[in-house]
Amino acid sequence: MKIIYNVTVKVDINVHENWLNWMRETHIPDVMMTGKFISWKIKKILGDDDPNGVTYAVQYTAPDMDTFLDYNQHHARALQADHQERYEGKYVAFRTLMEVVDEMN
């Protein structure tokens, strides 16, 4: 059963382009180098008309729950700390886990 690790992040409008570039060039490659995820996606949330921020959903797919739990135990804290240090006070985030019940490839 695949697991989707979803991180929804609202980023301050003044840094969101920098944030998006950093996610693409640094953070996501660092997460993927852990070897715990098989794919990732960045999605922009539509219909959020907040002039002060832009909201994204960053989704990582793990092959199973054990693999995600290993990531969470051994890698997540340090990677989240890097994000926190770089963008402190410029974002809010929450995380959710989803189980893929069915999908079309």
Secondary structure, 3 states (H helix, E strand, C coil): CCEEEEEEEEEECCCHHHHHHHHHHHHHHHHHCCCCCCEEEEEECCCCCCCCEEEEEEEEEECCHHHHHHHHHHCHHHHHHHHHHHHCCCEEEEEEEEECCCCCC
